């Protein structure tokens, strides 16, 4: 059964804390819908109506472009064990980059990873629970280390060179890239 809430409850927070993976969906007018899986212990609850997640540079920066253009974001967690549950956060998000003043207060709440690019902050409009009975049982084995190893090997210079070339999303929307490395 589906149920909506105006903000996070203690039960929601406990559920989120147990999940090793979440999914992020964004869209902007005239652009593709972007849906990405996330892990790496990168999600934080900042308050009953605010959450954030650490973003590590990857193959694109669609979420940044979509949030700058539109702001809408949906984050989904689903239980792969018992009890079955799907949990969605609907809100409006914004990127906070290392050069932004807010970075100094947000970054200490995360373990900064090699290749850290930005933190997405989401103001919650609503949260929703639903049954999750169609989600399979699966077990978490371990985090992948490939992305962190890649960024450790290639370093800031190569990453910033990519930022200089990747100034737009795949649909041509502008993105904001970091201008300073993460210490």
N, C-alpha and C positions, 0 to 999 in steps of 0.2 A: 504494500500500500504506500502511496506517495504522500509526503507531508512537507509543507513549507514552513520555514522559520525566518524571522527578520534578522537574526544574528546567530553566532555560534553559541552552543550550549557547552557545559562541561563534558557531556557525553560525546559531542561532536569533536571536541579537542582531543579526547582520549582516543577516539577512532582514528583521527588524522595522525596522531603520534605513532600509531602502530603500522602505518602503511609505508612500504618501501618504494612505491611508485605512484605517480599521479599523472594526469593527462591535462593538457592546456589547449583550449580552442579559442581562436580569435578570427575576426573577419573585418573587412573594410569594404565600403561600397565599391563595386567593380573589381574586387580582388578575390582570389581564391580563399576558401576557408582553410585555415591552418590548424592542424591538430598534431601535437607533439607529446611524446612520453617523456617524463622526467623522473629522476631518482637522485642518487648521490647525497642523501640527507640534506636536501636543499630547500625544504619548505619550512616556514616558520609562521606560527600564529602570533600576531602582534597585539591583538585585542579581540574583543567579541565581534567587531565589525571591520577588522583589518587583518589581512594576511600578506605574506610576501614570499618570494622564492628567488634564490640565487641562480643566475643564468651564466653558463659557461659557453664560450664561443664554440660554434659548431659550423655546420654547412651553410646556414643562412641566419637571417635576423628578422624573420617575418613577424614575430610577436611584437617586437619593437615598432615596426612600421605600422602594423594594424592598430596598436594602442595609440600611437601618435595621430593616426588618421580618424579613429573611431572611438577607442577607449573600452569597448565591450570585451569582456573576457569570461570564459567559463572554465572552471577547474573541476575535474572529476577524480574522485578516489573510488576504488571498488575493492571490496574484501575478497580475497582469494581463499579465505578460510571461513570458519564459522564465528559468529553468525553472518549470513549473507547480507550485504548492504552495498548500495551505490549511494554516494554522497557527492552532491554538486554544489559548488559555490558560484553564484552569479554576481558579477560586479563590474566595476570600472577600474581599469588598471593604468599604470604609468611606469615607464622605465626611470630608474635612478642610476646614473652612471658615476664612475669614480671621480669625475671632475665636478659633480654636483655637490652643493653644500650639504644636502641631506645624507650623502654617503657616509660621512663621519659618524652619524648616529645609527645608521642601519647596518653597516658592514660588521661591527663587532657582534652582532647577533647571529652571525654565520661563521662557519669554518670556510675561509676563502680558499678556493681550489685553484690549481694551475689553470690559466685561461679564463679566470673570472672576468666576465664582460659587464654585467649589470645586475641590478636587483629589480625585480618587478614587484611593485606594491599594488595591492588590490583592495579597494574600498568595497565592502560587501553590500549588495542590494538585497539579496535573499540567499538562503541555502535550502537545499532540498534533499530529502532522503527518499529512497525507493528500495524495493525488495532485494534486488540483486540475485534472484533465484536462478537466472540464466547464466551467471558468471561461473566458470569452472573452478574447481578446487585446484590450487597450485601452491607450491612451496617456494619461498625465497631462498636462493642458494647463496649469492654474494653479489656485490656491486661489480660492475666492469671497471677496470682500471685503464682501459685503452685511451680514453679521452685525456685523462690527467697525464698519462705517460707521453702522449703526443705533445701536449702543451709544455711539459717539462723539457722535452727534447728540442722543440723548435723555438721556444722562448718568445719574449715580447717583440723583438724586432720583426720576426716573420708574421706574427699575429697583427701587428700594427700596419704592416704592408698590405695584408689582406683587408683590413678595415678601410684602407685608403682606396682599394679597388671596389669594395662592396658598400656602396653608398645608397643603394636602392634595393627594395625587395624584388622578388621574382616577377611581381606585377608592376614594377616601376615606382612604387611608393618610396619616399625618402626615409632613411633610418638615421638615428643618432648613434654614433660610435664613440667608444671611449677615446679620450685624447691624452690620458695619463695612465701609466701602468698601475696595477694594484700592488701596493707594497706588501 
